[in-house]
Amino acid sequence: MDTIYYLASCDTCRKIIKSLPKDVELVFHDIRQDPLTEEILEKMHSLSGSYEALFSKRAQLYKQRNLKNQTLTENDYKALILEHYTFLSRPVFIIKNEIFIGNSQPNILKLMKTLENV
């Protein structure tokens, strides 16, 4: 089933969800209420090609822990995403085995185009 991984308290996620076509059927997975499992993260990784692509460098914990001054490996990114939901770049859509990560304008436009054809 097509799924969105999001944060219900995130204004940007809510705005994107409101803009989705009304007839699209998605499973909504709030990552704060229902944290990501390693299995789900592995699926995201297989579609995206890297944990770094799934990682949010905008997370407040990223700055608080001074992670920008460290050299992080793929295993570090994976561990951090599993440790705390804020490290996942949001929202993440998985539509027909295609992944859309984050809220950049080009990404959301590509998502919308894909959803029109579902």
C-alpha positions as CSV (number, residue, x, y, z in Angstrom):
1,M,0.0,0.0,0.0
2,D,1.2,3.5,-0.7
3,T,2.3,5.2,2.4
4,I,3.3,8.6,3.8
5,Y,5.7,8.9,6.7
6,Y,5.1,12.2,8.3
7,L,4.9,14.2,11.6
8,A,1.4,15.2,12.5
9,S,2.6,18.3,14.3
10,C,4.6,19.5,11.4
11,D,2.9,22.5,9.6
12,T,4.8,21.7,6.3
13,C,3.6,18.1,6.4
14,R,0.0,19.1,7.1
15,K,0.2,21.6,4.2
16,I,1.4,19.0,1.8
17,I,-1.2,16.5,3.0
18,K,-3.9,19.1,2.4
19,S,-2.7,19.6,-1.2
20,L,-2.9,15.9,-2.1
21,P,-5.5,14.8,-4.6
22,K,-8.7,13.8,-2.7
23,D,-9.1,10.4,-4.3
24,V,-5.6,9.2,-3.4
25,E,-5.5,6.3,-0.9
26,L,-2.6,6.4,1.4
27,V,-1.6,4.8,4.7
28,F,-0.7,7.6,7.1
29,H,2.2,6.8,9.4
30,D,2.9,9.4,12.1
31,I,6.5,8.7,13.0
32,R,6.2,10.3,16.4
33,Q,3.3,8.1,17.5
34,D,4.6,5.0,15.7
35,P,8.4,5.1,15.3
36,L,10.1,3.7,12.3
37,T,11.2,0.1,12.5
38,E,14.5,-1.1,11.1
39,E,12.5,-3.0,8.5
40,I,10.7,0.1,7.3
41,L,14.0,2.1,7.2
42,E,15.6,-0.7,5.2
43,K,12.8,-0.5,2.6
44,M,13.3,3.3,2.4
45,H,17.1,2.7,2.0
46,S,16.6,0.2,-0.7
47,L,14.5,2.7,-2.7
48,S,16.6,5.8,-2.0
49,G,20.0,4.3,-2.2
50,S,21.4,5.8,1.0
51,Y,20.6,6.6,4.6
52,E,22.1,10.1,4.1
53,A,19.3,10.8,1.5
54,L,16.8,10.1,4.2
55,F,18.6,12.1,6.9
56,S,17.5,15.7,7.8
57,K,20.4,18.0,8.4
58,R,17.8,20.6,9.5
59,A,16.9,18.7,12.7
60,Q,17.5,20.6,15.8
61,L,19.3,17.7,17.3
62,Y,21.7,17.8,14.4
63,K,22.8,21.2,15.5
64,Q,22.6,20.6,19.2
65,R,24.9,17.5,19.0
66,N,27.3,19.4,16.7
67,L,27.0,16.6,14.1
68,K,27.8,18.9,11.2
69,N,31.4,19.0,12.4
70,Q,31.6,15.2,12.4
71,T,32.2,12.8,9.6
72,L,29.1,10.5,9.6
73,T,28.9,7.1,7.9
74,E,25.9,5.4,6.4
75,N,25.7,3.4,9.6
76,D,25.7,6.6,11.7
77,Y,22.8,8.0,9.6
78,K,20.8,4.8,10.0
79,A,21.4,4.7,13.8
80,L,20.5,8.3,14.2
81,I,17.2,8.0,12.2
82,L,16.2,4.9,14.3
83,E,17.2,6.7,17.5
84,H,15.0,9.8,17.0
85,Y,12.2,10.6,14.5
86,T,13.4,14.2,13.9
87,F,16.4,12.9,12.0
88,L,14.1,11.6,9.1
89,S,13.7,14.1,6.4
90,R,9.9,14.6,6.1
91,P,7.6,13.7,4.6
92,V,8.6,10.5,3.0
93,F,6.1,9.1,0.4
94,I,6.4,5.6,-1.0
95,I,4.2,5.3,-4.0
96,K,4.3,2.2,-6.2
97,N,7.9,1.4,-5.1
98,E,9.1,5.0,-5.8
99,I,10.3,7.1,-2.9
100,F,9.8,10.9,-2.5
101,I,11.8,12.4,0.4
102,G,11.4,15.8,1.9
103,N,9.4,18.9,1.1
104,S,11.4,20.6,-1.7
105,Q,9.3,22.1,-4.4
106,P,10.7,19.9,-7.2
107,N,10.1,16.8,-5.1
108,I,6.5,17.7,-4.3
109,L,5.8,18.5,-7.9
110,K,7.2,15.1,-9.0
111,L,5.1,13.5,-6.3
112,M,1.9,15.2,-7.4
113,K,2.6,14.2,-11.0
114,T,3.0,10.6,-9.9
115,L,-0.1,10.6,-7.9
116,E,-2.1,11.9,-10.9
117,N,-1.1,8.7,-12.7
118,V,-1.9,6.3,-9.9
